[in-house]
């Protein structure tokens, strides 16, 4: 039995400790906002936060999350009102939407660490997130908007 803290809630799961965190989130706990894309940590669709850092849950063993704080897209903001989420909606970033939870989770870490990122900073931070629909320009624009919103709100 493994004890996990996900989105500020305690969970007790009976799974193999080597199981990828992604499958525990999706299949065991029903938190399906985190997506499976490639299974080899190359696309970013499965990005979650582990102690505030963006990690690829498809290759992160669930045992690594024991005693740690995991945040999924469902827990990023209680009312889905994180500045990045709001910017994504305002600018209609998503096309098919499949990669968006991973994109948003990566962007949230970027903006926590860099309150005023340049385009080069954004491109570097988001390089591990693949969008099959090619919404990269809208992603960058939304991150700039979220950064501006955070600064105006005094959160950055």
C-alpha positions in Angstrom: 0.0 0.0 0.0 1.4 3.4 -1.1 0.4 6.7 0.5 0.2 9.6 -1.9 -0.8 13.2 -1.7 -2.3 14.4 -4.9 -4.0 17.8 -5.3 -3.9 18.2 -1.5 -5.8 14.9 -0.9 -4.5 11.8 0.7 -4.8 8.5 -1.3 -3.8 5.0 -0.4 -3.2 2.8 -3.4 -2.4 -0.8 -3.7 -0.2 -0.9 -6.9 3.2 -2.1 -7.9 5.7 0.6 -6.8 7.2 0.5 -10.3 3.9 1.5 -11.9 4.2 4.8 -13.8 2.5 7.6 -11.9 0.4 8.4 -15.0 -1.4 5.0 -14.8 -2.1 5.4 -11.1 -3.5 8.9 -11.7 -5.7 7.8 -14.6 -6.6 4.2 -14.0 -6.5 3.8 -10.2 -7.6 7.3 -9.1 -9.7 8.4 -12.1 -7.8 11.7 -12.6 -7.9 11.6 -16.3 -6.9 15.2 -17.1 -3.3 14.1 -17.4 -2.9 12.5 -20.8 -0.8 9.6 -22.3 1.0 10.7 -25.3 4.2 8.8 -26.0 5.2 6.8 -22.9 8.8 7.8 -23.2 8.8 11.4 -21.7 9.2 13.0 -25.1 5.9 14.8 -25.7 4.9 16.4 -22.4 1.2 15.4 -22.5 1.6 13.6 -19.1 3.3 16.6 -17.3 2.4 16.9 -13.6 4.0 18.7 -10.7 6.1 16.8 -8.2 7.0 19.1 -5.3 6.5 22.0 -7.7 8.7 20.7 -10.5 7.3 19.6 -13.9 7.8 15.9 -14.4 6.7 13.4 -17.0 4.4 11.1 -15.2 4.6 8.4 -17.9 8.2 7.6 -16.8 8.0 8.6 -13.1 7.5 5.6 -10.9 4.7 6.0 -8.4 7.1 5.1 -5.6 8.9 8.4 -6.3 5.7 10.3 -5.4 5.3 8.7 -2.0 5.7 11.4 0.7 5.8 14.1 -2.0 3.2 16.6 -3.2 1.7 15.8 -6.6 -0.4 18.3 -8.5 -2.3 17.4 -11.7 -4.2 19.7 -14.0 -7.3 19.0 -11.9 -5.6 20.5 -8.8 -3.7 23.4 -10.4 -6.4 25.8 -9.3 -9.6 25.0 -7.4 -11.8 26.9 -9.8 -9.7 26.4 -12.9 -8.7 30.0 -12.6 -5.0 29.8 -12.6 -3.6 32.7 -14.7 -2.3 30.3 -17.3 -5.7 28.5 -17.5 -7.5 31.8 -17.9 -5.0 33.0 -20.6 -5.5 29.7 -22.5 -9.2 30.2 -22.6 -9.0 33.9 -23.4 -6.8 33.3 -26.4 -8.4 30.0 -27.5 -5.1 28.2 -27.4 -6.4 24.7 -27.6 -7.2 23.2 -31.0 -7.6 19.4 -30.4 -6.7 20.0 -26.7 -4.9 16.7 -26.2 -1.6 18.3 -25.2 -3.0 21.2 -23.3 -2.9 19.9 -19.7 0.8 19.2 -20.1 1.4 22.5 -21.7 -0.4 24.3 -18.9 1.4 22.5 -16.2 4.8 23.3 -17.8 3.8 26.9 -18.3 2.7 27.2 -14.6 6.2 26.1 -13.4 7.9 28.5 -15.8 5.9 31.4 -14.5 6.4 30.5 -10.9 10.2 30.5 -11.5 10.3 33.4 -14.0 7.8 36.2 -13.6 8.7 38.0 -16.8 9.9 35.4 -19.3 11.3 36.4 -22.7 10.2 34.5 -25.9 13.5 32.6 -25.7 12.7 31.6 -22.0 9.2 30.5 -23.0 10.5 28.5 -26.0 13.2 26.8 -23.8 10.8 25.9 -21.0 8.2 24.6 -23.4 10.5 22.7 -25.7 9.6 19.4 -24.2 5.9 19.8 -24.9 4.8 18.7 -28.4 1.6 20.0 -30.0 0.5 18.0 -32.9 -1.8 20.9 -34.0 1.0 23.4 -34.0 -0.5 25.9 -31.6 3.0 27.0 -30.4 2.5 30.7 -31.2 -0.8 30.8 -29.2 0.9 28.9 -26.4 3.7 31.6 -26.3 1.1 34.4 -26.5 -0.9 32.9 -23.6 2.1 32.5 -21.4 3.0 36.2 -22.0 -0.6 37.2 -21.2 -0.6 35.1 -18.0 2.7 36.6 -16.9 1.3 40.1 -17.5 -1.8 39.2 -15.5 0.2 37.9 -12.6 2.3 41.0 -12.5 -0.7 43.3 -12.6 -2.4 41.3 -9.8 0.8 41.6 -7.7 1.5 37.9 -7.9 4.8 38.3 -9.7 
